[in-house]
Amino acid sequence: GKSTRPRRTHNLPVDDMGKVKLPIQIGVAVTIVSLGVVRDDNVNFHNDKYIWPVGYQCKRNYFSTVKVDTKVDYFCEVLDGGFKPLFKITPPDNEQATEVGTTASGVWSAIMAKVNSLRTSKGLSASKTAVSGPEYYGLAYPEVRRLIQE
């Protein structure tokens, strides 16, 4: 059914040509660095639910894998894996812990597992591991989809 609650939109800064100025912050934790390019020729790169633009880059603020209770900006990318997109996340303070995988949720789950093993090694309780990759990539936001499709 149609929802009546007002859609949250962000007032995005634009340049003289009406193109959005990057980087832009979306929500509290995501900063979009590059919108990338949509590969229209392949359903693995865009479907009814999500678009995975090749070259898309964002930063996502999340707990560090090396310093407990410290947050860092993870660098998230969508790469061209040929037949399918590849998702890459680089922790800025622990580059050897970079994750590459075939789903956005998979790479984020792997990062969260590292954060949790650090937490439990320090006697702290694990944080959540269930994650929506598209959300953590900033690609679940309607305004981001709109920008990508423009």
C-alpha positions in Angstrom: 0.0 0.0 0.0 1.0 3.6 -0.2 2.7 5.0 2.8 1.6 8.3 4.1 4.7 9.1 6.1 6.7 11.9 4.5 9.8 10.7 2.6 12.9 11.9 4.2 14.9 13.7 1.6 18.3 15.3 1.9 18.8 18.7 0.3 21.8 17.9 -1.8 24.3 20.6 -2.9 24.5 21.0 -6.7 26.9 22.7 -9.0 26.1 25.3 -11.8 25.1 22.4 -14.1 22.7 21.0 -11.6 24.9 18.0 -11.0 25.3 16.9 -7.4 28.6 18.0 -5.7 30.5 15.1 -4.2 31.3 14.1 -1.6 27.9 14.2 0.0 26.8 12.9 3.4 23.7 10.7 3.5 22.3 9.8 6.9 24.6 9.8 9.9 27.3 7.5 8.7 27.6 7.4 4.9 29.6 9.8 2.7 29.3 9.2 -1.0 32.6 9.9 -2.8 31.7 8.7 -6.4 28.5 7.6 -7.9 30.1 5.3 -10.4 28.6 4.1 -13.7 25.6 1.9 -14.2 26.2 -1.2 -16.4 22.8 -1.4 -18.1 23.8 -4.5 -20.1 23.9 -6.8 -17.1 21.1 -7.6 -14.6 23.6 -8.5 -11.9 24.6 -4.8 -11.7 21.0 -3.6 -11.4 17.7 -5.1 -10.6 14.3 -4.1 -9.2 15.7 -3.6 -5.8 19.3 -2.4 -6.1 21.7 -0.8 -8.5 25.4 -1.6 -8.1 27.3 1.1 -10.2 30.8 0.2 -11.1 33.2 2.7 -9.5 30.8 3.6 -6.8 32.7 4.7 -3.7 31.6 5.7 -0.3 32.9 6.0 3.2 31.0 4.3 6.1 31.6 5.2 9.7 31.8 2.0 11.8 33.8 0.4 14.6 37.5 -0.2 14.0 38.8 -3.7 13.6 42.0 -2.8 15.6 41.0 -0.2 18.2 38.1 -1.2 20.4 35.2 1.3 20.7 36.8 3.6 18.1 35.0 4.4 14.9 36.7 4.9 11.5 35.6 5.6 8.0 35.7 2.4 6.0 36.2 2.9 2.2 33.6 0.9 0.3 33.8 0.3 -3.4 31.8 -1.5 -6.1 34.2 -3.0 -8.7 33.6 -4.6 -12.0 33.9 -8.4 -11.5 33.1 -9.0 -15.2 29.9 -11.0 -14.9 29.0 -9.7 -11.4 29.9 -6.8 -9.2 32.6 -7.2 -6.6 32.4 -5.4 -3.3 35.5 -4.2 -1.6 35.8 -2.6 1.9 39.1 -1.2 3.1 39.6 -0.3 6.8 41.6 2.9 6.9 43.5 1.8 10.0 44.1 -1.9 9.1 44.5 -2.3 5.3 45.5 -5.9 5.5 42.0 -6.6 6.8 40.5 -5.4 3.4 37.5 -7.6 2.4 36.5 -8.4 -1.2 33.4 -10.4 -2.0 30.5 -11.0 -4.3 27.8 -9.4 -2.1 27.7 -6.1 -0.2 26.2 -7.9 2.9 29.0 -10.6 2.8 31.9 -8.1 2.9 30.2 -6.1 5.7 29.5 -9.3 7.7 33.2 -10.2 7.4 34.2 -6.7 8.7 31.7 -7.1 11.6 33.1 -10.5 12.5 36.6 -8.9 12.8 35.2 -6.1 15.0 33.5 -8.7 17.1 36.5 -10.9 17.6 38.4 -7.8 18.7 35.6 -7.0 21.2 35.3 -10.5 22.6 39.1 -10.7 23.0 38.9 -7.6 25.2 36.1 -9.2 27.2 33.3 -7.1 25.7 30.1 -8.4 24.3 29.8 -8.8 20.5 27.8 -6.3 18.6 25.2 -7.1 15.9 26.3 -9.0 12.8 23.1 -9.1 10.8 23.6 -6.4 8.2 22.0 -5.0 5.1 24.9 -4.5 2.7 23.0 -2.1 0.4 22.2 0.1 3.5 25.8 0.1 4.7 26.9 1.0 1.2 24.4 3.9 1.1 22.7 2.3 -1.9 19.4 1.6 -0.1 18.6 5.4 0.1 16.0 6.4 -2.5 17.8 9.7 -3.2 21.1 7.9 -3.9 19.3 5.7 -6.4 17.8 8.7 -8.0 21.2 10.4 -8.3 22.7 7.3 -9.9 19.9 7.1 -12.4 20.1 10.7 -13.4 
